[in-house]
Amino acid sequence: MAKQGKISHDEYEFIDRGEENFHHIKLVDKSPYKDVVFQFGEVKLLEEDGALRVKFEYEVFENPRFLDTKSDKFVNYIGEILITNLEELLFYNKFKREQSSGN
């Protein structure tokens, strides 16, 4: 996955489609893939040649404008959403641990 840079939170939103423990992501107005709704599947972190690589599966549920959601460009785009959220989750968990230990 090629590094594109952080994806802004105003390019997507999490939506609940009534499935327990599963959230979908809708790409919104500021996204080049506006109106696409997808969900991440299995996510793996792999170390290759001393670098960390993210491999993931995804499923598209809505694509009303018939955009190419199988292209490397789309995969890289949603990969950046995944990375952004993983980084925020790791930072949040680290912050919570530091706060609870009194550091």
N, C-alpha and C positions, 0 to 999 in steps of 0.2 A: 504494500500500500504506500503510495507516494505521499509525502507530507504536503498538505495544502495550507495549513494554518488553521487556527481555531474557527469553528463555526459559531456564529452568534446565536444566542438563545432566542432571538426574534425570527430565526429562520425555521424553527420547529416548535412543536408542543407535544406533550404527552397527553394521550387521550385514553380513557377507560371505555372499553367496548363491552364491559360486563363479564369478561373472562377473569376468573379469580387468579391472582398472581401474574397476570399478563397485561402489560401495557403496550399500546401501540404508539407510534410516533407519526405525527402528521407534519409534513413539510408545508409551511405557510407562505404568505405573500412575499416575504423577502428572500425566499429560496428559489433557485433556478428550477427546482423540481416541485413547485407549488402543487398542492392537493394530493400528492402521493402519500399514502398511508402504508406503513410497513412495521415489522416487528423483528427485532434481533432474535436469533436462535442461539445455538451453541457458540460460545466465545472461548478461544484458546489463546494463551500467551505462550509464544515459542521463542526460545533463544537460538539464534543462528549467527554464527561468526561473531559472537560477542555482542550482538545487538538484539533487542527485544522486538518481536514482531507480533502483531495481533492478527489472528485468523478468526473469521466469524461467518456464521450463516445468517441469512435473513429471508423473510418472506414478504412479498408485496401483497397488500389486501385491496388497495384502491389505486388506480392509475387512470383517472378520467381523461387525461390529455394524451394518453398513449405514449408517454416518454420512455426512452430507453433505460430501463432499470436493471439491465444486465451488463451495461458498459462499465469499463474500468473507471470512467469519470464518476458515475453514480456510486459505485462501490467505494471509491476513495472519499467521496463526499459524505456518505453515511458513516464510513469508518472514522472520519474526523468527529462526527457527532458522538460516536462511541468513545473515542479517546478523550474528548472533552469531558464527558460525564464520568468516565473512569478516573481521570485526574481529579475532578472535583470531589468524587466520593472518597478517594484516598486522602486528599487534603482534609476533608471534613472529619474523617475517622482519626487522622493524626491529631487534628486540633482538639477533638473531643478527648482523646487519650491524654494529651498534654494538659488540658483543663482539669481533668479528673485526678491527675497525679500532682497537681499544684505547681506545675512548671510555667 
